[in-house]
Amino acid sequence: MNNFKNVIFVSFIFNLLSITFAKDITVIAHRGASGYLPEHTLEAASLAHGFNVDYIEPDLVMTKDNKIIVLHDIYLDTTTNIAKVFPNRSRKDKKFYAIDFTLNEIKMLRVHEREKSGKRVFNKRFPKRSSKFEIPTLSEFIELIQGLNKSRNKNIGIYPEIKKPEFHLREGKDITKAVIKILRKYKYETEGKIFVQCFWPETLKRLKDEFKTKIPLVQLIADNSWSESSADYLKMLTQKGLKEISSYAKGIGPWLSQVINKKGKSTGLVENAKRYGLVVHPYTHRSEQVPGIFKTESNFFHTIFNKIGVDGIFSDQSDNVVYWKSR
């Protein structure tokens, strides 16, 4: 009987700890509420704010006239009608690069759900209609979030990613300098709730050493085959690599497959990262792509948070994560 009582007590404590841990999860709205509205639009950011997430992510690229806009890719093909509006402005690779257009020209475009080779990536998401979604500037995005924080009495942060700094530098654009200038203008170094992320480690090191920023930095980790930057991501996944990351960043943002294997077990990355005091915010949870090994989305959340121990997650359907963690 005493053993039975002990088992019940231990089970109670475990469940209590699991609930406490779950409430510490950082929920990041990936490109806004991108599971429901075209990614990176102000409408998607507004809906994500209504979900009461912890952070909303804007990816950042630069225009021809040095404005910072919120866009996932350095080109405009996959999420806008650029080919229809400016059919003769592509480069030799037949892509339309944001850096070749002024902000006024980009504001002429309409944003739609992501497409690949002319086909929708997610068929069940927002339909392609005549709705006038636009590409926002970083300033417009920030003013929306700060305005909603005031009117809704919330403290929802931003989690900007500086996209392709090496590409921008080759094009004569210092996107890192431009971004930190805007973040300082809106007092994110002293008052705001923020992380800044990047795939290229030199950008994060520059922010820390050259710009002396106190903003917490996150090293994104890709697969080398993606050519996200000149960095060696396999090296980053090693003990030596993680130790180096801890010298300039507060955390890592790995691909989910680098955190959890096909059997639903930990790869060991989370445990290794935490040895060096790094928080772990993997990408990307999508309800349409929950690994088949998990019978339910709730089972996936329980595994990734309570068993593997990630500190947060980027999610297209961030409302589902918020609901799960609040249960």
SVG drawing of the C-alpha trace seen along z (x, -y; Angstrom):
<svg xmlns="http://www.w3.org/2000/svg" viewBox="-11 -56 46 58">
<polyline fill="none" stroke="black" stroke-width="0.4" points="0.0,0.0 2.8,-2.4 4.5,-1.7 1.2,-2.5 1.0,-5.8 4.6,-6.5 3.8,-5.9 0.8,-8.2 2.9,-10.9 5.7,-10.6 3.2,-10.7 1.5,-13.8 4.9,-15.6 5.9,-14.6 2.6,-15.9 3.0,-19.1 6.5,-19.7 5.3,-19.0 2.6,-21.6 5.0,-24.1 7.5,-23.4 4.9,-23.7 3.9,-27.2 7.5,-28.3 7.3,-27.6 8.1,-30.4 5.6,-30.5 6.8,-32.3 4.3,-33.1 6.2,-32.0 5.8,-34.8 2.7,-35.9 -0.4,-33.7 0.9,-32.2 -1.3,-29.1 -4.3,-31.3 -3.4,-34.4 -0.6,-35.2 2.7,-35.2 4.3,-38.4 1.4,-40.6 0.2,-43.1 -3.1,-41.1 -1.2,-38.0 0.7,-39.8 -2.5,-41.2 -4.1,-37.8 -1.0,-36.3 -1.1,-39.1 -4.7,-38.1 -3.5,-34.6 -1.5,-36.0 1.8,-34.5 5.1,-35.5 6.8,-36.7 5.9,-37.4 8.6,-36.8 9.4,-39.2 12.0,-38.1 13.9,-41.1 15.3,-42.1 16.4,-45.3 15.0,-47.3 16.8,-49.2 16.3,-52.5 17.6,-51.0 14.3,-50.4 13.8,-47.3 10.8,-45.2 9.2,-42.2 9.7,-39.3 10.9,-35.7 12.8,-35.5 15.3,-37.8 13.1,-37.5 9.5,-38.3 8.3,-35.4 6.8,-33.0 4.5,-35.2 3.5,-38.2 2.2,-39.0 5.6,-40.6 5.7,-38.8 2.4,-40.4 3.2,-43.9 6.9,-44.1 7.3,-41.2 10.6,-42.5 12.5,-43.1 13.8,-39.6 17.5,-38.7 19.2,-36.1 18.0,-33.4 14.4,-34.5 13.8,-35.6 12.7,-39.0 14.9,-40.3 13.5,-42.7 16.8,-44.6 16.1,-45.6 12.9,-47.4 12.1,-50.6 9.7,-50.6 7.1,-52.5 7.3,-49.7 7.0,-47.0 4.0,-48.6 2.3,-48.2 2.4,-44.4 -0.2,-42.1 0.8,-39.3 -0.7,-35.8 -0.2,-32.4 3.2,-30.9 3.6,-29.1 6.2,-26.9 6.4,-26.4 3.0,-28.1 1.3,-25.7 0.2,-26.5 2.5,-25.0 -0.4,-24.6 -3.7,-24.0 -6.0,-24.4 -4.7,-27.8 -6.0,-31.2 -7.4,-31.2 -6.0,-33.4 -8.5,-36.2 -8.4,-39.9 -7.7,-40.8 -5.2,-43.6 -2.4,-42.2 0.8,-44.2 4.5,-43.8 5.0,-45.9 8.1,-47.7 9.8,-46.8 8.7,-50.2 5.1,-49.5 5.3,-46.0 6.9,-47.4 4.3,-50.2 1.5,-47.7 2.9,-45.4 3.6,-48.2 0.2,-49.8 -1.6,-46.5 0.5,-46.0 -0.8,-49.3 -4.4,-48.9 -4.6,-45.3 -2.4,-45.8 0.0,-43.1 3.8,-42.7 4.2,-40.6 7.7,-40.7 9.3,-40.6 11.7,-38.0 13.3,-39.5 15.5,-37.4 18.1,-39.3 18.0,-37.4 21.0,-36.7 23.5,-39.3 26.2,-38.0 24.0,-38.5 23.2,-42.0 26.8,-42.9 27.7,-41.6 25.0,-43.9 26.5,-46.9 23.8,-46.9 24.6,-46.7 21.3,-45.2 22.6,-44.5 23.5,-48.2 20.1,-49.3 18.2,-46.9 19.9,-47.7 19.4,-51.4 15.6,-50.8 15.5,-48.6 17.3,-51.3 14.9,-53.9 12.0,-51.9 13.9,-51.3 14.2,-47.5 17.6,-47.6 16.3,-49.2 12.6,-48.5 11.4,-46.0 10.9,-42.3 13.0,-40.9 15.3,-38.2 17.3,-38.7 18.2,-35.7 20.4,-35.0 21.8,-32.0 25.2,-33.7 27.2,-33.8 29.3,-36.8 26.2,-39.0 25.5,-38.0 29.1,-38.4 29.0,-41.9 25.9,-42.8 27.6,-41.8 31.1,-43.2 30.8,-46.1 27.3,-47.4 27.6,-46.4 24.0,-45.4 22.4,-43.8 19.6,-42.3 19.6,-38.5 20.8,-36.8 19.9,-33.4 22.0,-31.4 19.8,-29.7 21.0,-26.3 20.3,-25.0 21.2,-22.0 24.4,-22.6 22.6,-21.6 20.3,-24.6 23.1,-27.1 21.6,-29.5 25.1,-31.0 28.8,-30.2 28.7,-28.7 29.2,-25.1 26.1,-24.0 27.4,-20.4 30.1,-22.0 27.6,-24.0 25.8,-20.8 29.0,-19.5 30.0,-20.2 32.7,-22.5 30.3,-24.3 27.7,-24.8 30.4,-26.1 31.5,-28.7 27.9,-29.7 27.5,-30.3 30.2,-32.9 28.1,-35.3 24.5,-34.1 21.8,-33.3 20.3,-30.4 20.0,-28.3 17.2,-27.9 17.6,-24.5 15.5,-22.7 13.1,-20.3 14.7,-17.3 17.9,-18.3 16.2,-18.0 13.9,-15.0 14.5,-11.9 12.1,-9.9 11.3,-7.7 10.2,-10.7 13.3,-10.6 15.8,-13.3 18.9,-13.6 20.8,-14.9 21.1,-18.4 18.9,-20.0 20.8,-18.3 24.1,-19.4 23.0,-23.0 21.8,-23.3 25.2,-22.3 26.4,-25.7 23.4,-27.6 21.7,-28.0 18.0,-28.2 16.5,-26.1 13.8,-27.4 13.4,-25.0 11.5,-25.6 8.8,-25.0 5.7,-23.5 2.9,-23.2 -0.3,-21.4 -0.3,-19.9 3.2,-18.4 3.1,-16.9 5.3,-13.7 3.2,-10.6 4.7,-8.8 2.5,-11.1 -1.1,-10.1 -2.2,-13.7 -0.7,-17.2 -1.0,-17.2 1.2,-14.1 3.8,-15.9 3.7,-19.0 4.1,-16.8 7.1,-15.0 8.9,-18.1 8.4,-20.2 8.1,-17.8 10.3,-14.9 12.9,-16.5 12.8,-19.8 12.9,-22.5 12.3,-26.0 10.0,-27.3 9.0,-26.8 8.3,-28.6 4.8,-27.8 2.5,-28.5 -0.5,-27.6 0.7,-29.2 -2.8,-29.4 -2.6,-25.6 0.6,-25.8 -0.8,-28.6 -3.9,-26.5 -1.9,-23.4 0.4,-25.1 -2.5,-26.8 -4.4,-23.6"/>
</svg>
